[in-house]
Amino acid sequence: MDLSLTETQQLIQDSTRDVVRNSFAKDVLLSLDDQPVPMTDTLWREAAALGWMGMAIPEAYGGTGNSLTDVAVLYEELGRGPGPGPPA
């Protein structure tokens, strides 16, 4: 059984690593720590623009219809963090 990542999953992994590294820098996270909302609108919109919010939602309902394994790759990379949480 081949458990290596597909080309799509590798792209998800690489792009998520880049976003976490570049958008969730230490100074950004420290500034968010002082805010009442743990994430800025800009960061939330960036995640939405990347399609992260609709990955597990079927295309018929407006999502991208990715597999659960694709979503797991995304969350694994987000879990490597650190990263902020969703707005309240």
N, C-alpha and C positions, 0 to 999 in steps of 0.2 A: 504494500500500500504506500503510495507516494503522498507524503504529508508536507511537501514543500509548497510554498506560496505560489499562487497563480500570478500571471502578469498583472492583473487588476489588483490583487491583494498586495503585491509588491509596491505598486503605485500608491495605494492607500497608505501603506506603512511609511514609505519615503516622504510623501507629502505631509502626513501627520507629524512625523519627526521634525520636518522643516518648520511647520507652524509652531509646534511646541518650543522649539529652540529659538525661533525668531520673534514670535509674538508674545510668548509667556516668559520673557526674560526676568531675571531676579528683581530688577528695579520696578518693572510693571507689577509683579506680584506683591512686592512690598507696598507699593502705592495703593493697590486694591485692598490690602489688609486694613487700611485706615478708613475705607469707604463702607457705607452701610450696605451696599450691593456688591457681591463678590466678583462681578464681571462687568466690563464696560459694554455699552451698546456696540461699539466698534468691533470688539473681539467676538461678540455674539453674532453680529452680522457676517463677519469673516467665516466663522464656523458654518453658518447657514449657507453662505455662498459656495462653500466647498461641498455642500450636499450632506453634511454630517447629520443634520436633523431628520432627514427623510430616508436614510439608508435602509432601515428595516421596514419601511412602509411600502407596500406594493405600488407599482406604477399606476394601477387603476385608481388609486386614491391619492395621487399626487406625489408619491415618493419615488425613489430611484430603484426600488426593488432588488437591492443587493441581498446576497445570501447572509445567513447568520454568521458564517465564517468570516465574510468580509467585515461585518460589524464587529466581530470579536477582534480582528486585526486592528481596527480603529481604536477600540477601547483599551486594548493592550498597550498601544502606543501612548494614548492619553494617560494611562495609568503609570507610565514611566515618569511622567510629569517632571516637575510639578506644574499644575495648571489650575486656573480658577474654575469655580462652579457656575451654574446658570444663574441669571438674575432672578431675584425674588419676585 
